[in-house]
Amino acid sequence: MDKDKTTIQLVWGIALILAGIGVFYRIPQAMLRIEKIGQFSSVMFFIRFCFYFMGVLLIGGGIKKVYNNYGKSDGKGSDS
């Protein structure tokens, strides 16, 4: 059962990394659509920052999860 949990965590980490990459891929298209909305013209920098920050958090969290669970799937992981 523990090996199944580790495998699920590893797959979840990879999914987080891919979601973060997807955010970076979609930012230019999303920003073009958001720029057309006049109410957001004064906060475009903040919106762009939030999108990039979200992508960094997703990739960082995914890398951490993969790093913490990769060794466990091979039976080499620490007990912590």
Secondary structure, DSSP 8 states (H G I E B T S, - for coil): -HHHHHHHHHHHHHHHHHHHHHHHHHHHHHHHHHHTSGGGGGGHHHHHHHHHHHHHHHHHHHHHHHHHHHHHHTT-----
